[in-house]
Amino acid sequence: METIHLEIRGQVQGVGFRWYIVEKAKRLGLAGWVKNCRDGSVELAASGPIEALRQLESAARSGPRGARVEEVRELEPLPGDSLSQPFEIAR
């Protein structure tokens, strides 16, 4: 299993971004989580097959209607076995 850990910046809170990511991740069969951060960014971590992770990262880079993604930054990878299944919104 591969993992990704991303920070997404822009207008990504209050626009359904987390729900958009959860739906995509569940459809792709990924484990992990997505959460709002205090600084206005969104953080996500996911594990699964590399092609599914690429699709999720692409979805994160575009976001749902109403979002404006300005930057996606890769963070330090997390252990895949520490990520929850099914994919969820973390608090």
N, C-alpha and C positions, 0 to 999 in steps of 0.2 A: 504494500500500500504506500502511496505517495501522500504528501501533505502540502497544503498551502496555508499561509498566514498573511493576511493583507490588512492594510489600513487604507480606507477610502475617504478622501476629502472632497469637499464641495458642498453643494446643497443636497445632503443625503439624509438629513433627519427631518421627520415630519412629512415625508412624501411617500411612505410605504416601502422604503428601501429594504428594511429587514424582512418584511413579509415576502417581498419579491424574491429575495435571496433564499429564504426558507423554501418557497415553492419550487424554485429551480433546483436546489440541492436535493430535496426529497424526490423530485422526478428523476434525478440522476443517481439516486441511491447512495448519496454521500453521508458520512458522519460529520459532526462538527457543530459549530455555533456561530451566531452573528450577534453583535451587540452595539448599542450606541455608546459613545465615549463622551465624557464631560466636555471635551474641547470641540464638540460638534462633528467629529469624524465618526465613522463606523468601522469596526474591526470584525474580521471574520477569520475563522480557522476551519479547514475541512480536510478530510482524508478520504481516499478512494482511488479508483483507477485514474491514471494520468489524463486520459482523454476527457473523462467527466470533470476533472478538476480544471482543465483548460476551458471547458464550456462554462463552468461556474465563474471562472475569472473573467471571461469575456462578458458574461452577464453583469458582473460587478463593475466592469469598466464602462458599460453603457447605462445601467440602472433602469428603473422604471420611468414611465412618463411622469414628468414633474420633477425628477431629480436632475441635478447637473453635476456630473462627476468631473472634478478638476485634476485630481491626482490619485493614483493607486501606487502604494508603496509596499514592497515585500518586507515582511518582518521575519524575525528569527523563527524557523520552523518549530512546531510543537510535536511531541511524540504522538503518532497516529492513534495509539491505544488509549490516549487520554481524552480523546474526542468522543462526544456522546452520539449515540444512535437511538432514535432518528435525529436528524439535524434539527436544531432548536434555536430559539431566541434566548440568549443568556441575559441575565439581569445583573 
